[in-house]
Amino acid sequence: MSPAEVQTVVVGLLRGLLSSSVFLLVVFLGFCVLFNFTKLRAINKNSQTVRSLDDRLSGGRYLSPDVPRGPADQLKTPELLEQSGRQVS
């Protein structure tokens, strides 16, 4: 193969890789933009779409640190209570 043929093959290979990369990038970004527009609409409390817990609670009601959080409170396990009892001097 002559240097001109090698150059043509390399340029063609680079052009193909670049064009397929740009195509995949455009498809990916288009998909992300298209399906994230649904998150920008206003959501009320009765909506079927929940973006975050704050949307569902709507009102800024947060739990205080001393409220039990279900049947297994991870902050009050026997192991942690025993360890904190030992650290007090």
mmCIF file as gemmi writes it, N, C-alpha and C atoms, coordinates in Angstrom:
data_model
loop_
_atom_site.group_PDB
_atom_site.id
_atom_site.type_symbol
_atom_site.label_atom_id
_atom_site.label_alt_id
_atom_site.label_comp_id
_atom_site.label_asym_id
_atom_site.label_entity_id
_atom_site.label_seq_id
_atom_site.pdbx_PDB_ins_code
_atom_site.Cartn_x
_atom_site.Cartn_y
_atom_site.Cartn_z
_atom_site.occupancy
_atom_site.B_iso_or_equiv
_atom_site.pdbx_formal_charge
_atom_site.auth_seq_id
_atom_site.auth_asym_id
_atom_site.pdbx_PDB_model_num
ATOM 1 N N . MET Axp A 1 ? 0.842 -1.188 0 1 0 ? 1 A 1
ATOM 2 C CA . MET Axp A 1 ? 0 0 0 1 0 ? 1 A 1
ATOM 3 C C . MET Axp A 1 ? 0.883 1.247 0 1 0 ? 1 A 1
ATOM 4 N N . SER Axp A 2 ? 0.447 2.176 -0.748 1 0 ? 2 A 1
ATOM 5 C CA . SER Axp A 2 ? 1.208 3.421 -0.843 1 0 ? 2 A 1
ATOM 6 C C . SER Axp A 2 ? 0.801 4.343 0.317 1 0 ? 2 A 1
ATOM 7 N N . PRO Axp A 3 ? 1.632 5.33 0.617 1 0 ? 3 A 1
ATOM 8 C CA . PRO Axp A 3 ? 1.298 6.272 1.694 1 0 ? 3 A 1
ATOM 9 C C . PRO Axp A 3 ? -0.021 7.012 1.457 1 0 ? 3 A 1
ATOM 10 N N . ALA Axp A 4 ? -0.359 7.263 0.225 1 0 ? 4 A 1
ATOM 11 C CA . ALA Axp A 4 ? -1.619 7.953 -0.06 1 0 ? 4 A 1
ATOM 12 C C . ALA Axp A 4 ? -2.813 7.069 0.295 1 0 ? 4 A 1
ATOM 13 N N . GLU Axp A 5 ? -2.705 5.757 0.026 1 0 ? 5 A 1
ATOM 14 C CA . GLU Axp A 5 ? -3.784 4.841 0.369 1 0 ? 5 A 1
ATOM 15 C C . GLU Axp A 5 ? -3.922 4.688 1.881 1 0 ? 5 A 1
ATOM 16 N N . VAL Axp A 6 ? -2.789 4.624 2.584 1 0 ? 6 A 1
ATOM 17 C CA . VAL Axp A 6 ? -2.816 4.523 4.049 1 0 ? 6 A 1
ATOM 18 C C . VAL Axp A 6 ? -3.458 5.768 4.636 1 0 ? 6 A 1
ATOM 19 N N . GLN Axp A 7 ? -3.111 6.927 4.114 1 0 ? 7 A 1
ATOM 20 C CA . GLN Axp A 7 ? -3.685 8.17 4.597 1 0 ? 7 A 1
ATOM 21 C C . GLN Axp A 7 ? -5.191 8.192 4.356 1 0 ? 7 A 1
ATOM 22 N N . THR Axp A 8 ? -5.644 7.723 3.211 1 0 ? 8 A 1
ATOM 23 C CA . THR Axp A 8 ? -7.072 7.681 2.902 1 0 ? 8 A 1
ATOM 24 C C . THR Axp A 8 ? -7.809 6.757 3.867 1 0 ? 8 A 1
ATOM 25 N N . VAL Axp A 9 ? -7.207 5.598 4.182 1 0 ? 9 A 1
ATOM 26 C CA . VAL Axp A 9 ? -7.829 4.655 5.107 1 0 ? 9 A 1
ATOM 27 C C . VAL Axp A 9 ? -7.897 5.251 6.507 1 0 ? 9 A 1
ATOM 28 N N . VAL Axp A 10 ? -6.828 5.877 6.96 1 0 ? 10 A 1
ATOM 29 C CA . VAL Axp A 10 ? -6.799 6.463 8.303 1 0 ? 10 A 1
ATOM 30 C C . VAL Axp A 10 ? -7.803 7.604 8.407 1 0 ? 10 A 1
ATOM 31 N N . VAL Axp A 11 ? -7.862 8.478 7.389 1 0 ? 11 A 1
ATOM 32 C CA . VAL Axp A 11 ? -8.815 9.589 7.401 1 0 ? 11 A 1
ATOM 33 C C . VAL Axp A 11 ? -10.248 9.063 7.398 1 0 ? 11 A 1
ATOM 34 N N . GLY Axp A 12 ? -10.514 8.03 6.608 1 0 ? 12 A 1
ATOM 35 C CA . GLY Axp A 12 ? -11.849 7.43 6.582 1 0 ? 12 A 1
ATOM 36 C C . GLY Axp A 12 ? -12.228 6.82 7.917 1 0 ? 12 A 1
ATOM 37 N N . LEU Axp A 13 ? -11.263 6.135 8.553 1 0 ? 13 A 1
ATOM 38 C CA . LEU Axp A 13 ? -11.502 5.538 9.857 1 0 ? 13 A 1
ATOM 39 C C . LEU Axp A 13 ? -11.799 6.612 10.902 1 0 ? 13 A 1
ATOM 40 N N . LEU Axp A 14 ? -10.993 7.665 10.937 1 0 ? 14 A 1
ATOM 41 C CA . LEU Axp A 14 ? -11.216 8.75 11.882 1 0 ? 14 A 1
ATOM 42 C C . LEU Axp A 14 ? -12.551 9.454 11.64 1 0 ? 14 A 1
ATOM 43 N N . ARG Axp A 15 ? -12.889 9.674 10.372 1 0 ? 15 A 1
ATOM 44 C CA . ARG Axp A 15 ? -14.154 10.317 10.036 1 0 ? 15 A 1
ATOM 45 C C . ARG Axp A 15 ? -15.34 9.453 10.488 1 0 ? 15 A 1
ATOM 46 N N . GLY Axp A 16 ? -15.245 8.142 10.306 1 0 ? 16 A 1
ATOM 47 C CA . GLY Axp A 16 ? -16.307 7.228 10.729 1 0 ? 16 A 1
ATOM 48 C C . GLY Axp A 16 ? -16.47 7.202 12.244 1 0 ? 16 A 1
ATOM 49 N N . LEU Axp A 17 ? -15.345 7.125 12.949 1 0 ? 17 A 1
ATOM 50 C CA . LEU Axp A 17 ? -15.411 7.13 14.415 1 0 ? 17 A 1
ATOM 51 C C . LEU Axp A 17 ? -15.974 8.44 14.948 1 0 ? 17 A 1
ATOM 52 N N . LEU Axp A 18 ? -15.533 9.544 14.367 1 0 ? 18 A 1
ATOM 53 C CA . LEU Axp A 18 ? -16.008 10.845 14.817 1 0 ? 18 A 1
ATOM 54 C C . LEU Axp A 18 ? -17.494 11.023 14.542 1 0 ? 18 A 1
ATOM 55 N N . SER Axp A 19 ? -17.945 10.631 13.354 1 0 ? 19 A 1
ATOM 56 C CA . SER Axp A 19 ? -19.353 10.81 13.022 1 0 ? 19 A 1
ATOM 57 C C . SER Axp A 19 ? -20.243 9.906 13.872 1 0 ? 19 A 1
ATOM 58 N N . SER Axp A 20 ? -19.82 8.672 14.146 1 0 ? 20 A 1
ATOM 59 C CA . SER Axp A 20 ? -20.639 7.803 14.994 1 0 ? 20 A 1
ATOM 60 C C . SER Axp A 20 ? -20.65 8.29 16.437 1 0 ? 20 A 1
ATOM 61 N N . SER Axp A 21 ? -19.534 8.834 16.904 1 0 ? 21 A 1
ATOM 62 C CA . SER Axp A 21 ? -19.493 9.385 18.264 1 0 ? 21 A 1
ATOM 63 C C . SER Axp A 21 ? -20.414 10.595 18.388 1 0 ? 21 A 1
ATOM 64 N N . VAL Axp A 22 ? -20.376 11.47 17.418 1 0 ? 22 A 1
ATOM 65 C CA . VAL Axp A 22 ? -21.25 12.653 17.449 1 0 ? 22 A 1
ATOM 66 C C . VAL Axp A 22 ? -22.713 12.227 17.378 1 0 ? 22 A 1
ATOM 67 N N . PHE Axp A 23 ? -23.038 11.244 16.545 1 0 ? 23 A 1
ATOM 68 C CA . PHE Axp A 23 ? -24.411 10.758 16.439 1 0 ? 23 A 1
ATOM 69 C C . PHE Axp A 23 ? -24.895 10.199 17.775 1 0 ? 23 A 1
ATOM 70 N N . LEU Axp A 24 ? -24.089 9.362 18.42 1 0 ? 24 A 1
ATOM 71 C CA . LEU Axp A 24 ? -24.491 8.797 19.711 1 0 ? 24 A 1
ATOM 72 C C . LEU Axp A 24 ? -24.626 9.876 20.779 1 0 ? 24 A 1
ATOM 73 N N . LEU Axp A 25 ? -23.764 10.862 20.752 1 0 ? 25 A 1
ATOM 74 C CA . LEU Axp A 25 ? -23.856 11.957 21.704 1 0 ? 25 A 1
ATOM 75 C C . LEU Axp A 25 ? -25.14 12.75 21.509 1 0 ? 25 A 1
ATOM 76 N N . VAL Axp A 26 ? -25.492 13.026 20.271 1 0 ? 26 A 1
ATOM 77 C CA . VAL Axp A 26 ? -26.731 13.761 19.98 1 0 ? 26 A 1
ATOM 78 C C . VAL Axp A 26 ? -27.949 12.943 20.406 1 0 ? 26 A 1
ATOM 79 N N . VAL Axp A 27 ? -27.943 11.652 20.138 1 0 ? 27 A 1
ATOM 80 C CA . VAL Axp A 27 ? -29.069 10.805 20.549 1 0 ? 27 A 1
ATOM 81 C C . VAL Axp A 27 ? -29.184 10.769 22.063 1 0 ? 27 A 1
ATOM 82 N N . PHE Axp A 28 ? -28.069 10.602 22.751 1 0 ? 28 A 1
ATOM 83 C CA . PHE Axp A 28 ? -28.088 10.548 24.214 1 0 ? 28 A 1
ATOM 84 C C . PHE Axp A 28 ? -28.572 11.864 24.812 1 0 ? 28 A 1
ATOM 85 N N . LEU Axp A 29 ? -28.023 12.975 24.367 1 0 ? 29 A 1
ATOM 86 C CA . LEU Axp A 29 ? -28.445 14.273 24.894 1 0 ? 29 A 1
ATOM 87 C C . LEU Axp A 29 ? -29.897 14.571 24.555 1 0 ? 29 A 1
ATOM 88 N N . GLY Axp A 30 ? -30.328 14.215 23.364 1 0 ? 30 A 1
ATOM 89 C CA . GLY Axp A 30 ? -31.724 14.417 22.995 1 0 ? 30 A 1
ATOM 90 C C . GLY Axp A 30 ? -32.654 13.61 23.868 1 0 ? 30 A 1
ATOM 91 N N . PHE Axp A 31 ? -32.291 12.375 24.149 1 0 ? 31 A 1
ATOM 92 C CA . PHE Axp A 31 ? -33.101 11.529 25.022 1 0 ? 31 A 1
ATOM 93 C C . PHE Axp A 31 ? -33.181 12.124 26.424 1 0 ? 31 A 1
ATOM 94 N N . CYS Axp A 32 ? -32.047 12.556 26.951 1 0 ? 32 A 1
ATOM 95 C CA . CYS Axp A 32 ? -32.037 13.136 28.3 1 0 ? 32 A 1
ATOM 96 C C . CYS Axp A 32 ? -32.868 14.411 28.372 1 0 ? 32 A 1
ATOM 97 N N . VAL Axp A 33 ? -32.721 15.272 27.395 1 0 ? 33 A 1
ATOM 98 C CA . VAL Axp A 33 ? -33.47 16.534 27.394 1 0 ? 33 A 1
ATOM 99 C C . VAL Axp A 33 ? -34.953 16.26 27.22 1 0 ? 33 A 1
ATOM 100 N N . LEU Axp A 34 ? -35.32 15.381 26.315 1 0 ? 34 A 1
ATOM 101 C CA . LEU Axp A 34 ? -36.718 15.102 26.036 1 0 ? 34 A 1
ATOM 102 C C . LEU Axp A 34 ? -37.432 14.522 27.248 1 0 ? 34 A 1
ATOM 103 N N . PHE Axp A 35 ? -36.817 13.58 27.93 1 0 ? 35 A 1
ATOM 104 C CA . PHE Axp A 35 ? -37.494 12.937 29.046 1 0 ? 35 A 1
ATOM 105 C C . PHE Axp A 35 ? -37.313 13.674 30.368 1 0 ? 35 A 1
ATOM 106 N N . ASN Axp A 36 ? -36.458 14.671 30.436 1 0 ? 36 A 1
ATOM 107 C CA . ASN Axp A 36 ? -36.358 15.475 31.653 1 0 ? 36 A 1
ATOM 108 C C . ASN Axp A 36 ? -37.287 16.672 31.623 1 0 ? 36 A 1
ATOM 109 N N . PHE Axp A 37 ? -37.856 17.005 30.467 1 0 ? 37 A 1
ATOM 110 C CA . PHE Axp A 37 ? -38.818 18.103 30.431 1 0 ? 37 A 1
ATOM 111 C C . PHE Axp A 37 ? -40.055 17.784 31.253 1 0 ? 37 A 1
ATOM 112 N N . THR Axp A 38 ? -40.391 16.512 31.411 1 0 ? 38 A 1
ATOM 113 C CA . THR Axp A 38 ? -41.567 16.167 32.208 1 0 ? 38 A 1
ATOM 114 C C . THR Axp A 38 ? -41.361 16.503 33.678 1 0 ? 38 A 1
ATOM 115 N N . LYS Axp A 39 ? -40.119 16.614 34.116 1 0 ? 39 A 1
ATOM 116 C CA . LYS Axp A 39 ? -39.86 16.958 35.511 1 0 ? 39 A 1
ATOM 117 C C . LYS Axp A 39 ? -40.015 18.447 35.774 1 0 ? 39 A 1
ATOM 118 N N . LEU Axp A 40 ? -40.105 19.258 34.73 1 0 ? 40 A 1
ATOM 119 C CA . LEU Axp A 40 ? -40.179 20.696 34.921 1 0 ? 40 A 1
ATOM 120 C C . LEU Axp A 40 ? -41.601 21.199 35.108 1 0 ? 40 A 1
ATOM 121 N N . ARG Axp A 41 ? -42.594 20.333 34.958 1 0 ? 41 A 1
ATOM 122 C CA . ARG Axp A 41 ? -43.97 20.793 35.108 1 0 ? 41 A 1
ATOM 123 C C . ARG Axp A 41 ? -44.302 20.925 36.588 1 0 ? 41 A 1
ATOM 124 N N . ALA Axp A 42 ? -45.299 21.746 36.87 1 0 ? 42 A 1
ATOM 125 C CA . ALA Axp A 42 ? -45.707 21.951 38.256 1 0 ? 42 A 1
ATOM 126 C C . ALA Axp A 42 ? -46.354 20.682 38.792 1 0 ? 42 A 1
ATOM 127 N N . ILE Axp A 43 ? -46.043 20.345 40.02 1 0 ? 43 A 1
ATOM 128 C CA . ILE Axp A 43 ? -46.578 19.132 40.633 1 0 ? 43 A 1
ATOM 129 C C . ILE Axp A 43 ? -47.298 19.519 41.911 1 0 ? 43 A 1
ATOM 130 N N . ASN Axp A 44 ? -48.537 19.076 42.021 1 0 ? 44 A 1
ATOM 131 C CA . ASN Axp A 44 ? -49.252 19.311 43.266 1 0 ? 44 A 1
ATOM 132 C C . ASN Axp A 44 ? -49.222 18.041 44.108 1 0 ? 44 A 1
ATOM 133 N N . LYS Axp A 45 ? -49.863 18.067 45.253 1 0 ? 45 A 1
ATOM 134 C CA . LYS Axp A 45 ? -49.779 16.942 46.181 1 0 ? 45 A 1
ATOM 135 C C . LYS Axp A 45 ? -50.466 15.69 45.642 1 0 ? 45 A 1
ATOM 136 N N . ASN Axp A 46 ? -51.457 15.841 44.765 1 0 ? 46 A 1
ATOM 137 C CA . ASN Axp A 46 ? -52.209 14.696 44.255 1 0 ? 46 A 1
ATOM 138 C C . ASN Axp A 46 ? -51.679 14.178 42.929 1 0 ? 46 A 1
ATOM 139 N N . SER Axp A 47 ? -50.567 14.674 42.472 1 0 ? 47 A 1
ATOM 140 C CA . SER Axp A 47 ? -50.013 14.27 41.186 1 0 ? 47 A 1
ATOM 141 C C . SER Axp A 47 ? -49.463 12.847 41.253 1 0 ? 47 A 1
ATOM 142 N N . GLN Axp A 48 ? -49.475 12.163 40.113 1 0 ? 48 A 1
ATOM 143 C CA . GLN Axp A 48 ? -48.929 10.815 40.039 1 0 ? 48 A 1
ATOM 144 C C . GLN Axp A 48 ? -47.406 10.827 39.945 1 0 ? 48 A 1
ATOM 145 N N . THR Axp A 49 ? -46.817 11.955 39.559 1 0 ? 49 A 1
ATOM 146 C CA . THR Axp A 49 ? -45.377 12.059 39.417 1 0 ? 49 A 1
ATOM 147 C C . THR Axp A 49 ? -44.787 12.664 40.684 1 0 ? 49 A 1
ATOM 148 N N . VAL Axp A 50 ? -43.797 11.994 41.256 1 0 ? 50 A 1
ATOM 149 C CA . VAL Axp A 50 ? -43.126 12.496 42.453 1 0 ? 50 A 1
ATOM 150 C C . VAL Axp A 50 ? -41.658 12.672 42.105 1 0 ? 50 A 1
ATOM 151 N N . ARG Axp A 51 ? -41.178 13.914 42.138 1 0 ? 51 A 1
ATOM 152 C CA . ARG Axp A 51 ? -39.769 14.167 41.834 1 0 ? 51 A 1
ATOM 153 C C . ARG Axp A 51 ? -38.897 13.962 43.052 1 0 ? 51 A 1
ATOM 154 N N . SER Axp A 52 ? -39.426 14.312 44.218 1 0 ? 52 A 1
ATOM 155 C CA . SER Axp A 52 ? -38.644 14.154 45.435 1 0 ? 52 A 1
ATOM 156 C C . SER Axp A 52 ? -39.595 14.027 46.617 1 0 ? 52 A 1
ATOM 157 N N . LEU Axp A 53 ? -39.047 13.698 47.758 1 0 ? 53 A 1
ATOM 158 C CA . LEU Axp A 53 ? -39.859 13.582 48.96 1 0 ? 53 A 1
ATOM 159 C C . LEU Axp A 53 ? -40.442 14.937 49.344 1 0 ? 53 A 1
ATOM 160 N N . ASP Axp A 54 ? -39.704 15.988 49.078 1 0 ? 54 A 1
ATOM 161 C CA . ASP Axp A 54 ? -40.189 17.326 49.389 1 0 ? 54 A 1
ATOM 162 C C . ASP Axp A 54 ? -41.434 17.669 48.568 1 0 ? 54 A 1
ATOM 163 N N . ASP Axp A 55 ? -41.495 17.214 47.32 1 0 ? 55 A 1
ATOM 164 C CA . ASP Axp A 55 ? -42.697 17.422 46.512 1 0 ? 55 A 1
ATOM 165 C C . ASP Axp A 55 ? -43.891 16.711 47.127 1 0 ? 55 A 1
ATOM 166 N N . ARG Axp A 56 ? -43.674 15.519 47.625 1 0 ? 56 A 1
ATOM 167 C CA . ARG Axp A 56 ? -44.774 14.749 48.194 1 0 ? 56 A 1
ATOM 168 C C . ARG Axp A 56 ? -45.248 15.361 49.514 1 0 ? 56 A 1
ATOM 169 N N . LEU Axp A 57 ? -44.319 15.782 50.343 1 0 ? 57 A 1
ATOM 170 C CA . LEU Axp A 57 ? -44.706 16.34 51.643 1 0 ? 57 A 1
ATOM 171 C C . LEU Axp A 57 ? -45.231 17.763 51.511 1 0 ? 57 A 1
ATOM 172 N N . SER Axp A 58 ? -44.629 18.541 50.654 1 0 ? 58 A 1
ATOM 173 C CA . SER Axp A 58 ? -45.013 19.929 50.361 1 0 ? 58 A 1
ATOM 174 C C . SER Axp A 58 ? -45.474 20.698 51.589 1 0 ? 58 A 1
ATOM 175 N N . GLY Axp A 59 ? -44.583 21.345 52.197 1 0 ? 59 A 1
ATOM 176 C CA . GLY Axp A 59 ? -44.911 22.148 53.352 1 0 ? 59 A 1
ATOM 177 C C . GLY Axp A 59 ? -43.737 22.266 54.293 1 0 ? 59 A 1
ATOM 178 N N . GLY Axp A 60 ? -42.656 21.617 53.965 1 0 ? 60 A 1
ATOM 179 C CA . GLY Axp A 60 ? -41.469 21.731 54.791 1 0 ? 60 A 1
ATOM 180 C C . GLY Axp A 60 ? -41.588 21.021 56.117 1 0 ? 60 A 1
ATOM 181 N N . ARG Axp A 61 ? -42.407 19.993 56.197 1 0 ? 61 A 1
ATOM 182 C CA . ARG Axp A 61 ? -42.535 19.259 57.452 1 0 ? 61 A 1
ATOM 183 C C . ARG Axp A 61 ? -41.404 18.246 57.532 1 0 ? 61 A 1
ATOM 184 N N . TYR Axp A 62 ? -40.492 18.463 58.426 1 0 ? 62 A 1
ATOM 185 C CA . TYR Axp A 62 ? -39.36 17.566 58.596 1 0 ? 62 A 1
ATOM 186 C C . TYR Axp A 62 ? -39.429 16.94 59.975 1 0 ? 62 A 1
ATOM 187 N N . LEU Axp A 63 ? -38.853 15.761 60.114 1 0 ? 63 A 1
ATOM 188 C CA . LEU Axp A 63 ? -38.834 15.082 61.403 1 0 ? 63 A 1
ATOM 189 C C . LEU Axp A 63 ? -37.732 15.669 62.282 1 0 ? 63 A 1
ATOM 190 N N . SER Axp A 64 ? -38.041 15.792 63.561 1 0 ? 64 A 1
ATOM 191 C CA . SER Axp A 64 ? -37.013 16.258 64.483 1 0 ? 64 A 1
ATOM 192 C C . SER Axp A 64 ? -36.066 15.1 64.794 1 0 ? 64 A 1
ATOM 193 N N . PRO Axp A 65 ? -34.868 15.374 65.3 1 0 ? 65 A 1
ATOM 194 C CA . PRO Axp A 65 ? -33.884 14.31 65.522 1 0 ? 65 A 1
ATOM 195 C C . PRO Axp A 65 ? -34.304 13.267 66.548 1 0 ? 65 A 1
ATOM 196 N N . ASP Axp A 66 ? -35.205 13.599 67.473 1 0 ? 66 A 1
ATOM 197 C CA . ASP Axp A 66 ? -35.566 12.644 68.512 1 0 ? 66 A 1
ATOM 198 C C . ASP Axp A 66 ? -36.814 11.823 68.182 1 0 ? 66 A 1
ATOM 199 N N . VAL Axp A 67 ? -37.374 11.973 67 1 0 ? 67 A 1
ATOM 200 C CA . VAL Axp A 67 ? -38.553 11.207 66.601 1 0 ? 67 A 1
ATOM 201 C C . VAL Axp A 67 ? -38.109 9.813 66.176 1 0 ? 67 A 1
ATOM 202 N N . PRO Axp A 68 ? -38.768 8.735 66.689 1 0 ? 68 A 1
ATOM 203 C CA . PRO Axp A 68 ? -38.414 7.392 66.253 1 0 ? 68 A 1
ATOM 204 C C . PRO Axp A 68 ? -38.717 7.219 64.764 1 0 ? 68 A 1
ATOM 205 N N . ARG Axp A 69 ? -37.869 6.497 64.073 1 0 ? 69 A 1
ATOM 206 C CA . ARG Axp A 69 ? -38.007 6.346 62.625 1 0 ? 69 A 1
ATOM 207 C C . ARG Axp A 69 ? -38.334 4.902 62.249 1 0 ? 69 A 1
ATOM 208 N N . GLY Axp A 70 ? -39.423 4.398 62.779 1 0 ? 70 A 1
ATOM 209 C CA . GLY Axp A 70 ? -39.853 3.063 62.412 1 0 ? 70 A 1
ATOM 210 C C . GLY Axp A 70 ? -39.49 2.031 63.456 1 0 ? 70 A 1
ATOM 211 N N . PRO Axp A 71 ? -39.711 0.75 63.145 1 0 ? 71 A 1
ATOM 212 C CA . PRO Axp A 71 ? -39.482 -0.302 64.135 1 0 ? 71 A 1
ATOM 213 C C . PRO Axp A 71 ? -38.004 -0.493 64.497 1 0 ? 71 A 1
ATOM 214 N N . ALA Axp A 72 ? -37.092 -0.12 63.616 1 0 ? 72 A 1
ATOM 215 C CA . ALA Axp A 72 ? -35.666 -0.282 63.899 1 0 ? 72 A 1
ATOM 216 C C . ALA Axp A 72 ? -34.987 1.076 63.747 1 0 ? 72 A 1
ATOM 217 N N . ASP Axp A 73 ? -34.83 1.775 64.85 1 0 ? 73 A 1
ATOM 218 C CA . ASP Axp A 73 ? -34.163 3.065 64.822 1 0 ? 73 A 1
ATOM 219 C C . ASP Axp A 73 ? -32.661 2.827 64.843 1 0 ? 73 A 1
ATOM 220 N N . GLN Axp A 74 ? -31.984 3.134 63.75 1 0 ? 74 A 1
ATOM 221 C CA . GLN Axp A 74 ? -30.566 2.817 63.622 1 0 ? 74 A 1
ATOM 222 C C . GLN Axp A 74 ? -29.696 3.638 64.558 1 0 ? 74 A 1
ATOM 223 N N . LEU Axp A 75 ? -30.199 4.756 65.039 1 0 ? 75 A 1
ATOM 224 C CA . LEU Axp A 75 ? -29.409 5.574 65.954 1 0 ? 75 A 1
ATOM 225 C C . LEU Axp A 75 ? -29.505 5.089 67.396 1 0 ? 75 A 1
ATOM 226 N N . LYS Axp A 76 ? -30.429 4.17 67.659 1 0 ? 76 A 1
ATOM 227 C CA . LYS Axp A 76 ? -30.604 3.706 69.033 1 0 ? 76 A 1
ATOM 228 C C . LYS Axp A 76 ? -30.456 2.188 69.127 1 0 ? 76 A 1
ATOM 229 N N . THR Axp A 77 ? -29.534 1.62 68.376 1 0 ? 77 A 1
ATOM 230 C CA . THR Axp A 77 ? -29.277 0.181 68.455 1 0 ? 77 A 1
ATOM 231 C C . THR Axp A 77 ? -28.514 -0.115 69.745 1 0 ? 77 A 1
ATOM 232 N N . PRO Axp A 78 ? -28.653 -1.333 70.266 1 0 ? 78 A 1
ATOM 233 C CA . PRO Axp A 78 ? -27.935 -1.667 71.507 1 0 ? 78 A 1
ATOM 234 C C . PRO Axp A 78 ? -26.424 -1.494 71.386 1 0 ? 78 A 1
ATOM 235 N N . GLU Axp A 79 ? -25.885 -1.787 70.204 1 0 ? 79 A 1
ATOM 236 C CA . GLU Axp A 79 ? -24.437 -1.659 70.026 1 0 ? 79 A 1
ATOM 237 C C . GLU Axp A 79 ? -23.995 -0.203 70.159 1 0 ? 79 A 1
ATOM 238 N N . LEU Axp A 80 ? -24.741 0.708 69.543 1 0 ? 80 A 1
ATOM 239 C CA . LEU Axp A 80 ? -24.367 2.12 69.619 1 0 ? 80 A 1
ATOM 240 C C . LEU Axp A 80 ? -24.583 2.691 71.007 1 0 ? 80 A 1
ATOM 241 N N . LEU Axp A 81 ? -25.673 2.26 71.661 1 0 ? 81 A 1
ATOM 242 C CA . LEU Axp A 81 ? -25.905 2.748 73.029 1 0 ? 81 A 1
ATOM 243 C C . LEU Axp A 81 ? -24.822 2.244 73.976 1 0 ? 81 A 1
ATOM 244 N N . GLU Axp A 82 ? -24.385 0.996 73.798 1 0 ? 82 A 1
ATOM 245 C CA . GLU Axp A 82 ? -23.319 0.456 74.639 1 0 ? 82 A 1
ATOM 246 C C . GLU Axp A 82 ? -22.008 1.191 74.379 1 0 ? 82 A 1
ATOM 247 N N . GLN Axp A 83 ? -21.725 1.459 73.129 1 0 ? 83 A 1
ATOM 248 C CA . GLN Axp A 83 ? -20.474 2.137 72.778 1 0 ? 83 A 1
ATOM 249 C C . GLN Axp A 83 ? -20.478 3.586 73.299 1 0 ? 83 A 1
ATOM 250 N N . SER Axp A 84 ? -21.601 4.263 73.215 1 0 ? 84 A 1
ATOM 251 C CA . SER Axp A 84 ? -21.638 5.639 73.711 1 0 ? 84 A 1
ATOM 252 C C . SER Axp A 84 ? -21.569 5.661 75.226 1 0 ? 84 A 1
ATOM 253 N N . GLY Axp A 85 ? -22.051 4.61 75.905 1 0 ? 85 A 1
ATOM 254 C CA . GLY Axp A 85 ? -21.944 4.529 77.355 1 0 ? 85 A 1
ATOM 255 C C . GLY Axp A 85 ? -20.505 4.357 77.808 1 0 ? 85 A 1
ATOM 256 N N . ARG Axp A 86 ? -19.717 3.66 77.029 1 0 ? 86 A 1
ATOM 257 C CA . ARG Axp A 86 ? -18.308 3.459 77.373 1 0 ? 86 A 1
ATOM 258 C C . ARG Axp A 86 ? -17.477 4.722 77.161 1 0 ? 86 A 1
ATOM 259 N N . GLN Axp A 87 ? -17.854 5.538 76.223 1 0 ? 87 A 1
ATOM 260 C CA . GLN Axp A 87 ? -17.054 6.726 75.897 1 0 ? 87 A 1
ATOM 261 C C . GLN Axp A 87 ? -17.216 7.832 76.943 1 0 ? 87 A 1
ATOM 262 N N . VAL Axp A 88 ? -18.305 7.814 77.686 1 0 ? 88 A 1
ATOM 263 C CA . VAL Axp A 88 ? -18.515 8.848 78.702 1 0 ? 88 A 1
ATOM 264 C C . VAL Axp A 88 ? -17.561 8.603 79.852 1 0 ? 88 A 1
ATOM 265 N N . SER Axp A 89 ? -16.735 9.593 80.163 1 0 ? 89 A 1
ATOM 266 C CA . SER Axp A 89 ? -15.742 9.428 81.237 1 0 ? 89 A 1
ATOM 267 C C . SER Axp A 89 ? -16.082 10.295 82.407 1 0 ? 89 A 1
